[in-house]
Amino acid sequence: MVVEAPAPLPLKRIRLTNIDPMEVEAAKAKFAAIKEKFGREIRVFQTPALSPSSNEVSNSEETDDFYEFTAEDYYRILAAKKEDKLLKTRKLRDAEVTARRSKATKAVIRVRFPDHHTLEVTFHPSETIQSLVDLLMKVVARPELPFYIYTTPPKRQIKDMAQDFYSAGFVPGAIVYFTYDLPKGDDSTYDNSGPFLQEEILSLKGLELIAEQSQQAEPVQPTPEPVTAAPSPVVQDQKPADKKPVKPKWLKL
């Protein structure tokens, strides 16, 4: 079953005005060190809270009723898949799927945590969801606690870890949600409170802005237009005007 990814919420970004070159180099070095350690490029963003009036760490786990599949969701998905209901031969459908899959080059996965942090990682579409879980085991603050990831709406726990990102519908990108899988009343302090990511990973927050805006701040030198030498004027040889022959005075006919 293909899982449709929800529309992403805007991420909290801060515009930097004065960029210190030393900070730019430090940010690039940090990203390089993380990539070497974990084998992937990782970004961390701050997701704005859904309720500005709430000061608590958001999204204590909502009940399953919150994620009930509504009639509106049904008609939205039905409209999106209307084209797939056209009569096609199996060979034609397989050829179209193969063509679309060959064009897919990456799957950008964003993992949302209850403390409003978002982890962004890029995978190849042919990699399995287990590769995402393996990475989460390395970056979360408490890997010893059981957890699971899910999509919404409706809320659906991701259980098939052998499925690749393309087959799961996570191409070109998708948002999944992280939560601890703890029994009710068992160590509930860690169920909905942070931090969820290690300090080393959280230190990446905001560094991508420094790198991006430093590239935008670099002045672009205009390409000088080639100077074309003006052609020298062509001097035409002036022929002397033809003179009418003059008869000498002494000549008498």
C-alpha positions in Angstrom: 0.0 0.0 0.0 1.3 3.4 -1.0 1.3 5.9 1.9 0.7 9.5 0.9 2.9 11.9 2.6 1.2 15.0 4.2 2.0 18.5 3.1 5.0 19.8 5.1 4.6 22.5 7.6 6.9 25.5 7.3 10.2 25.2 9.2 11.4 27.9 11.4 14.2 29.8 9.7 16.2 32.8 10.9 17.7 35.2 8.4 21.3 36.1 9.2 22.5 39.5 8.3 26.2 39.6 9.2 28.0 36.3 8.5 31.4 35.8 10.0 33.7 33.8 7.6 35.0 31.9 10.6 31.5 30.7 11.4 31.0 29.6 7.8 34.1 27.5 7.8 33.1 26.1 11.2 29.7 25.1 9.9 31.1 23.4 6.8 33.6 21.5 9.0 30.8 20.4 11.3 28.7 19.1 8.4 31.7 17.3 7.0 32.4 15.7 10.4 28.8 14.5 10.8 28.7 13.1 7.3 32.0 11.2 7.9 30.7 9.8 11.2 27.2 8.8 10.1 27.7 8.3 6.4 25.0 10.8 5.5 24.3 14.5 5.2 22.1 15.4 8.1 20.1 18.7 8.7 18.2 19.8 11.8 15.4 22.3 11.8 13.1 23.9 14.4 9.5 23.2 13.6 7.0 25.9 14.8 4.6 24.8 17.5 1.0 24.1 16.3 -0.4 26.2 19.1 1.4 29.5 19.9 -0.3 29.7 23.3 1.1 26.4 24.5 4.3 26.5 26.4 4.6 22.8 26.9 6.4 20.4 24.7 3.8 19.8 22.1 2.0 16.8 20.9 1.6 14.6 23.7 0.5 11.5 21.9 -2.8 12.2 20.3 -5.5 9.5 20.6 -6.3 7.3 17.7 -9.7 9.1 17.3 -7.7 12.2 16.3 -6.4 10.3 13.2 -9.7 8.8 12.1 -10.0 8.5 8.4 -12.7 11.0 7.4 -14.9 11.3 4.3 -12.8 14.3 3.2 -9.6 12.3 3.3 -11.4 9.5 1.2 -12.5 11.9 -1.5 -9.1 13.6 -1.6 -7.3 10.3 -2.1 -9.9 9.1 -4.6 -9.4 12.2 -6.7 -5.6 11.8 -6.6 -5.9 8.2 -7.8 -8.6 8.8 -10.4 -6.1 8.5 -13.2 -4.9 5.1 -12.0 -8.4 3.7 -12.5 -8.2 4.0 -16.3 -8.1 0.7 -18.0 -4.5 -0.2 -18.8 -2.8 -3.4 -19.6 -0.6 -4.8 -16.9 2.4 -4.6 -19.2 1.8 -0.9 -19.8 1.4 -0.2 -16.0 4.6 -2.0 -15.3 6.4 -0.1 -18.0 5.2 3.2 -16.5 6.2 2.3 -13.0 9.6 1.3 -14.2 10.0 4.5 -16.1 9.0 6.6 -13.1 11.3 4.6 -10.8 14.3 5.1 -13.0 13.9 8.9 -12.9 13.8 8.9 -9.0 17.2 9.9 -7.6 16.6 10.6 -4.0 14.2 10.4 -1.1 14.3 13.3 1.4 12.9 12.0 4.7 12.0 14.4 7.5 11.5 12.9 10.9 9.4 15.0 13.3 9.9 14.8 17.0 7.5 15.8 19.7 9.8 18.6 20.9 9.4 20.4 17.5 12.7 19.4 16.1 12.9 17.9 12.6 15.7 15.7 11.3 16.3 15.7 7.6 18.2 12.9 5.9 18.5 12.0 2.2 18.4 8.4 1.1 18.4 6.6 -2.3 14.9 5.4 -3.3 16.0 1.8 -3.4 17.2 1.8 0.2 14.9 0.3 2.8 13.1 1.9 5.7 15.3 -0.2 8.0 18.2 2.1 7.0 16.2 5.1 8.5 15.6 3.2 11.7 19.3 2.2 11.9 20.2 5.9 11.6 17.7 6.9 14.3 19.2 4.4 16.6 22.5 6.3 16.2 21.2 9.8 16.7 18.4 9.7 19.3 19.3 10.6 22.8 18.0 7.4 24.3 18.4 4.5 21.9 17.8 2.0 24.6 14.1 3.0 24.7 11.8 1.3 22.2 10.3 3.6 19.6 8.4 3.5 16.3 7.7 5.8 13.4 4.4 6.5 11.8 2.7 8.6 9.1 -0.5 10.7 9.4 -3.3 11.2 8.5 -4.6 8.6 9.3 -2.1 7.5 11.9 -0.4 4.4 10.6 2.6 2.8 12.2 5.3 1.8 9.8 6.0 -1.9 10.3 7.4 -3.1 7.1 11.1 -2.2 7.5 12.1 -4.2 4.4 10.1 -2.0 2.1 12.1 0.5 0.0 11.3 4.2 0.1 10.0 4.2 -3.5 7.5 1.4 -2.8 6.4 3.1 0.4 5.6 6.3 -1.5 8.3 8.3 0.1 9.8 9.7 -3.1 10.8 12.4 -3.7 10.2 13.1 0.0 8.0 12.4 3.0 7.4 13.3 6.7 7.3 10.6 9.3 6.8 11.0 13.1 8.8 9.6 16.0 7.5 8.5 19.3 8.6 6.3 22.1 6.8 2.9 22.3 6.3 2.7 26.1 3.4 1.2 28.0 1.1 3.7 29.7 2.5 4.9 33.0 5.9 3.3 32.3 8.7 5.9 32.3 6.2 8.4 30.9 8.7 11.2 31.6 10.5 10.3 28.5 7.4 9.6 26.4 6.7 13.2 25.4 9.6 15.3 26.7 12.9 16.1 25.1 15.6 16.2 24.1 15.0 13.4 21.6 18.3 14.0 19.7 21.8 13.8 20.9 23.6 17.1 21.6 26.0 16.5 18.7 23.0 16.3 16.3 21.2 19.2 17.8 24.2 21.4 17.4 23.6 21.3 13.6 20.4 23.4 14.0 20.8 26.6 12.1 24.1 25.8 10.5 22.6 25.2 7.1 21.4 28.8 7.1 25.0 30.0 7.6 26.2 27.9 4.7 23.4 28.8 2.4 23.4 32.5 3.1 27.2 32.7 2.8 26.8 31.4 -0.8 24.2 34.0 -1.5 26.3 36.8 0.0 29.2 36.1 -2.3 29.3 38.8 -4.9 29.0 37.6 -8.4 31.6 39.2 -10.7 30.0 40.3 -13.9 31.5 38.8 -17.0 33.2 41.6 -19.0 31.9 41.9 -22.5 34.5 41.3 -25.1 35.7 44.5 -26.7 35.4 44.3 -30.5 37.9 46.4 -32.3 36.3 48.8 -34.7 37.2 48.0 -38.3 39.7 50.4 -39.9 38.2 52.5 -42.6 38.9 51.3 -46.1 40.7 54.0 -48.1 39.8 53.8 -51.7 42.3 54.7 -54.3 41.2 57.9 -56.0 41.8 57.9 -59.7 42.8 61.2 -61.3 40.0 62.9 -63.2 40.2 62.4 -66.9 41.6 65.6 -68.6 40.4 66.8 -72.0 43.3 67.1 -74.4 44.3 70.7 -75.2 45.4 71.6 -78.9 48.6 73.7 -79.0 48.3 77.2 -80.5 51.0 76.7 -83.1 49.2 73.8 -84.6 47.2 74.9 -87.6 45.1 72.5 -89.7 
